[in-house]
Structure formats: structure tokens, C-alpha cells
Amino acid sequence: MKLLIRVTSLSFLTLFFISKGNAMLYDQEIEELKYIISPPQIKDVEQLSNAHVQAWSETYGRRLPKSVLSFFSYDKRHAMWSSFLKESPNKVLIAKRGEELIGFTSWKLADRNTAELLTLYVLNPYQRVGIGSRLLSLVTSALLAEDINKLNLWVLASNPAIEFYKTKGFSEMRREVKTLGDDSFEETLMEKNIEQ
């Protein structure tokens, strides 16, 4: 899959997906906040790692013990993203405002018909303006182009993002207690059928 981006004016963003010879077009009017969504380049690893640590702190800083948050250091995120971008560069999208990385998402195939959303974060100052929705929509479009018809994700049970995912068609499937170091926390598995 290739993602081609063309800014047609200061207030419109046009995205073309070309996959299996088919082009999908998306025009989005963006008021005041101008951003571009694209696959990352290797040079984006540093910003992606910083944004991941910042997003984790913003999202989970008051919901998880500091000992759990310490597992998500910059060095660990940098190693993770360096590896992921080499192995699965077409399964990551980033949102940038100018040169600043303000949001990102990543996914992997879980089986022949199912993908797992690994990350979907937008930094606090840029939330609630549609960036997360747009990232998720582009992921589902990419999955449909690969004949994937189900998307699941794990989310911290106390994370208010559960309501966001419900508005996007996800259903809660089950909860599990996970352990990291000496701490445990509850996560919710959510799932969505992807349709044309």
C-alpha cells in the first residue's frame, strides 16, 4: 500500500490510497489546525518515541503506578519503533503539524482475517479535533484493501478512550488482568467488524 498526500489548499487535505490497483480518495476540511497523515520515515523514530512516551504519560500518568510507566521509557520506545519501522513500515501512520509529530497509530495482523490495533494516540493539545478518528479510519481503509474484516485492540479498563472506540463501532469483548513487574492492571479487549 502506498499513501500519497496532496495538500490542495491551506484548508483541504487530500489523501489517496493506492492498494491492489484501486485508489481511495479522502478530502478533509481542516479548520485552523492543518496536519498531514503519512507513513513515517526512519528519521521520524526519535519524534515517534518521544510522542509515545508523552502520550503514555498524558493518558496513563494518573491511572497506572509509576513502576508500570517506567517500562515505557524513551530508550525502550526508541528500540521498539526502530525495529517496528524496519519490519512493518506500512503498518504505521503518523500525523504531523508542520514538523511536529502530534499523533500516530500502528497495527499488526493477528491472523488471516483479523488485525490488532497496537497504538492510537494523539497528544493532548490536539485531541478532540478529529485526528484520532481520521487515523483510525485510514487504518480500517488499509485493512479493507487487504481483505481484513476484523480489528481488535486492548485498552486499559479505566481509560475513557473506551467510549471513543464504542462510537467507532467497537464492542467490549472481555476483560483481563495483566501484570507488568510487580503491578497488575485490568485491560479490555474490544473488537470491530470492518465493513465496506
N, C-alpha and C positions, 0 to 999 in steps of 0.2 A: 504494500500500500504506500502510495506517495501522498503527501499533503502539500498542496500548493496554495500559497496565500497571496492575495492581491488586495491591497487597500485601494478602493475606488475613489474615496474622498476622505476627508477628515472625519466624517461621521458614519461611514459604512465600512464594514469588513466583509470581504467575500472569501469564502473558503471553498476549495474544490478538493474532493477526494477522488482519486483515481485508483480503482481496485478492480481487478478482473475485467478491465476494459470499460467499466462503467464510471461515469463522472457524477458525483453528487454535489450539488451546489447549496451553499448556505450564505445568506445575506443577513447581517445583524446590524441594526441601527444602534449605535452606542452613543449615549448622551454623556458628555463631559469626560467620561473615562474611556480612553482609547487603549486597546490592548490587542495583542496578536497571539493566537494559539498556533503552535507549531511543534513538530518533534524537536527534541533537544539535540544539541551537538555535544561532542565530548568536552568542549570548552565550557559548557554550562554545568558541569559536575559540581564545581565549587558553589555556585549560586543555588543549585538544586539541593545540595547538602545543607547549606545554611538555612534555606527556606524550610526544609524538612524539620530541622531542629527547632526553628522558630515556631512553625505550625504545631509541632508536638507540645511545645511549652505553652502556647496560647490555648490549645484545645484541652490538654490534659493536666496542666500545671496545678490545678486545684482538685483534680479528680483522681490522680494517681500519686502514690508515695514518691518522694524524691529518688529513692533507690531504684524504682522502676524507670523513672525518667532518665536516670544516669546511663541506662542501657542505650539511650538514643543520643549519644554524643556526636559531635561533628565528625570525628575520625571514623566512627563506625558507619555513619551515614555516607561519608565520602567513599569508603571502601565498598559499601553496598551499591551506591549509584554507579561507581566506576565499573563494577562488574556487570550490573544490570544493563547499562547502556551498551556495553560490548556484546552481551549475549542476546538482548532483546530490544534493540534500539527502536523498533517500530511498535513497541507496546508502551510508550511513554509520550505524553503531551505536556507541554508547559505553556503557561500564559505569561506574557511579558508586557509590561507597560514601559515603553522605551527600552532601556537596557535592564530594568529591574524585573526579576522573576517574582511574580505575585501569586501564582497558583500552579498546581501540577496534578497529574493523575498517572497511574500505571496499572497494568493488568497483566495476567498470565492465563494461559489455557489450563483449565483444571482437568478436562477430559475432552473427548471429541466434540461434544455439543455445549460445553459449559466453560465459561471464563470466570476468573476471580478478580474482582477489583481490589488491588493491593493498597493503593493510596488515592485519595481525592482530598486535596487541601487547597484552601485559598487563605492567604494571610488576612488577619483581622481587618485592617483598614479597607480591604477590597471585597469583603463579604457582602452578601445580600444585594448584589447588583447583577447577578446572572452568570458570573464566571464559572462557578461550580456546576450550574445547570448546563452550561454550554460544554464544559469539559466532559461531563457525563454523557451528554447527547452525542458528542463526537466519538466517544468510546463505543457506545451502542451501535452507531452507524458503521464503525470499523468492524465490529464483531458480526453484524449482519452481512457485511460484504464477504466475510469468511465463513458464512453459513453457521455461525454460532447462535444458538437461540435461547441461552440462559446465562444470566450473570448473577453471581453471588458475592457477598462481602461479609467480613466480620467487623463489627463496630462495638466499642465499649458500651456496655448496657446503660451507663449513666450519661452518655453523650447525646445532647439534644439533636445532633445530626440525624438520629433515627427518624425524627419527624420529616426532615428533608427527604430522606430516602423513601419514606412512605408516599410522599407527594409525587415521587418519580416512579411509582409502581412497584416498589419493593415490599415484600411481606416478611414479617418476622417468622423464622422457622423454628429456632430453638436457642437456648442459652447454655453456655458452658463456662465453667470456672477455669481460668488459665493461671499458670504460675510462672513468674519470672523472678529468679533469685529466691528470696525468702518471702516475697509478697505474692498475693493472689488477687485476681480481679475477674469480674464477670463480663463476658462478651456475648453479643447477639449475632447469630447468623441470619442474614437477610438474603432474599432471593427474588429475582425478577425474570419473567419470561420476556424475551425480546421479540417484538413483532414488527413487521414492515410498517 
